[in-house]
Amino acid sequence: MNSTVMTPIETTPGIGPNLASELRQVGIDSLEALMRVGFWDAWQQLRRKNPERDCLPSCLALAGAVAGVRWNHLPPKVRADIRQRVKAART
């Protein structure tokens, strides 16, 4: 596989047009860039840019995208861990 080929963030499963637009605003324009940053750091960047977007579904979507699955296919323990991290980050 050619390492210069990037997967546009809009075509990543689980990443809708709004989330893709917000990711582009923080400099994450491809799945590969998201994987380099990691779902948690990407979510933190989105929170700093747009605190109103501070929501669990976007964090789960990012985690799923990095794992190559839709968020609802993440193992239950992973989803529970993410819920706890999001809850802790909000306090």
C-alpha positions as CSV (number, residue, x, y, z in Angstrom):
1,M,0.0,0.0,0.0
2,N,1.3,3.5,-0.9
3,S,1.8,5.4,2.3
4,T,1.0,8.7,0.6
5,V,-2.6,7.7,-0.1
6,M,-4.8,9.2,2.6
7,T,-8.3,8.2,3.5
8,P,-10.5,11.4,3.6
9,I,-12.0,11.8,7.0
10,E,-15.5,12.1,5.5
11,T,-15.3,8.6,4.1
12,T,-14.3,7.0,7.5
13,P,-17.1,4.8,8.9
14,G,-18.9,6.4,11.8
15,I,-17.7,9.9,11.0
16,G,-20.6,12.1,9.7
17,P,-20.3,15.4,7.8
18,N,-20.5,17.6,11.0
19,L,-17.8,15.7,12.9
20,A,-15.7,15.5,9.7
21,S,-15.9,19.3,9.3
22,E,-15.0,19.9,13.0
23,L,-12.0,17.5,12.7
24,R,-10.8,19.4,9.6
25,Q,-11.0,22.6,11.7
26,V,-8.5,21.1,14.1
27,G,-6.2,19.9,11.4
28,I,-7.4,16.2,11.2
29,D,-8.3,15.7,7.6
30,S,-7.7,11.9,7.1
31,L,-8.2,8.7,8.9
32,E,-4.4,8.3,9.0
33,A,-4.1,11.7,10.8
34,L,-6.8,10.7,13.3
35,M,-4.9,7.4,13.9
36,R,-1.7,9.4,14.5
37,V,-3.4,11.8,17.0
38,G,-5.5,9.1,18.6
39,F,-9.2,9.3,19.4
40,W,-8.8,10.8,22.9
41,D,-6.5,13.6,21.8
42,A,-8.7,14.3,18.8
43,W,-11.7,14.5,21.1
44,Q,-9.9,16.9,23.4
45,Q,-9.0,19.1,20.5
46,L,-12.6,19.2,19.4
47,R,-13.7,20.2,23.0
48,R,-11.2,23.0,23.1
49,K,-12.3,24.3,19.7
50,N,-16.1,23.9,20.3
51,P,-17.1,23.1,23.9
52,E,-20.7,22.7,22.8
53,R,-19.6,19.6,20.9
54,D,-18.5,18.0,24.2
55,C,-20.5,14.8,23.8
56,L,-20.0,11.1,24.3
57,P,-21.2,10.0,20.8
58,S,-18.5,11.9,19.1
59,C,-15.8,10.4,21.3
60,L,-17.2,6.9,20.7
61,A,-17.3,7.6,16.9
62,L,-13.7,8.7,17.0
63,A,-12.7,5.6,19.0
64,G,-14.6,3.4,16.5
65,A,-12.9,5.0,13.5
66,V,-9.5,4.4,14.9
67,A,-10.4,0.8,15.6
68,G,-11.8,0.4,12.1
69,V,-15.4,-0.3,13.3
70,R,-18.6,1.6,14.0
71,W,-18.8,2.7,17.7
72,N,-21.5,0.2,18.5
73,H,-19.1,-2.6,17.5
74,L,-16.5,-1.6,20.0
75,P,-16.3,-4.1,22.9
76,P,-18.7,-3.2,25.8
77,K,-15.7,-2.8,28.2
78,V,-14.1,-0.3,25.8
79,R,-17.3,1.7,25.5
80,A,-17.7,1.7,29.3
81,D,-14.1,2.9,29.7
82,I,-14.7,5.7,27.2
83,R,-17.9,6.7,29.0
84,Q,-15.9,6.9,32.3
85,R,-13.1,9.0,30.7
86,V,-15.6,11.4,29.1
87,K,-17.5,11.7,32.4
88,A,-14.2,12.4,34.3
89,A,-13.1,14.9,31.6
90,R,-16.3,16.9,32.1
91,T,-15.8,17.5,35.8
